[in-house]
């Protein structure tokens, strides 16, 4: 294809696929037959000049969502339809991102936790209100999934100001925690947590593969807390199977307090997958969150619980 033919092909493809102009109207504009325009568009597809991507938006099972909302007395529940329960992160991230775009306003102060599922929301936040952000938990998880990574990604979209926490979410002992909590930057961020109006948080199951906390505290302490009944956590706040708090890590956390979290008017948990049913149930029972975005498979398991 020579430069003249290529230029014509690109121009016609742009008019049709980008501008939405019909083949008949393009033919009239350029003095061609509509059959010629059709052949050019077909060539553009065959040569890779035009690439068509079909993306089905993640759907929500509204009946299951409402039953789940009533079951746990939540402000909102969204049971996201996914192909299976082994890979749900992309769909949850899409719906959670769309929800945040809908509910977050410019006057909000948005608190952000960390984790892989929350990181997946950032690709769906274009157009979110340019409110200030607070990193409500210290750093944990893999590079790219930490609180600073997530808040930075959001702030790049909005230009918003970020209150960051450049410290681990859990430190080795209470003395280290007390020292870090006296640092002016950390004190300022944690003070800002008291002004958060909406927060989005992750839920971790008590398994090194499904929570960042066991990886930080090691196998021995993980087993000890499991023996005390811990089944899950949000922001390093541990809970047992009935949602009762287990306070063993509270004096080692660099994060907003339980009282601060409970004072946030709207706390949205985003969590799903086959291994998190018990943890999500426990966190919902704890009363620390007001909303849940989860996959429909986990939602049905929650509804099936006695």
WOGINOR-V234518 format. One line per field, one symbol per residue. ss: DSSP state (H for helix, E for strand, L for the rest). phi: phi as a letter, one per 40 degrees, with the letter a starting at -180 (. if undefined). psi: psi as a letter, one per 30 degrees, with the letter a starting at -180 (. if undefined). Layout:
# WOGINOR-V234518
ss = ???
phi = ???
psi = ???
This chain:
# WOGINOR-V234518
ss = LLHHHHHHHHHHHHHHHHLLLLHHHHHHHHLLLHHHHHHHHHHHHHLLLLLLLLLLLLLELHHHHHHHHHHHLLLEEEEELLLLLLLLHHHHHHHHHHHHHHHLLLLLEEEELLLHHHHHHHHHLLLLLLLEEEELELELLLLLLLHHHHHHHHHHHHLLLEELLLLELELLLHHHHHHHHLLHHHHHHHHHHHHLLEEEEELEELLLLLLHHHHHHLHHHHHHHHHLLEEEEELLEEEELLLLEELLLHHHELELLHHHHHHLLEEEEELLLLLLHHHHHHHHHHLLLLEEEEEHHHHHHHHHLL
phi = .ccccccccccccccccccgccccccdccbgbcccccccccccccccgcbbbbbbcdccbccccdcccdcdbgccaabcccbdabcabccccccccccccccccbcccbccbcbhccccccccbbdgcdcccbbccbccagcdhbcdccccccccccbgccbcbbcaccbbcaccccccccccdccdcccccdcbcbaabbcbbccadcbaccdcccgcccccccccchcbaabggccbccbgccbccbdcbcbaccdcccccccabbcbaahccbdcccdcccccgcbbabbaccccdccccccc
psi = jleeeeeeeeeeeeeefefgkleeeeeeeghllfeeeeeeeeeeeefgekkkkjjkkklkjeeeeeeeeeeghlelkjjkkleagfjfeeeeeeeeeeeeeefklffljkkkalleeeeffffggkfkkillkkjfkaklalkfgleeeeeeeeffefglkkjljillekleleeeeeeeffkeeeeeeeefffgkfkkkllkklikffgkfeefefleeeeeeeeffgkfllkggjklafggkkjgffeggkillleeeeffkfjjjkjkalfggeeeeeeeeffgflflkjllfeeeeeeffk.
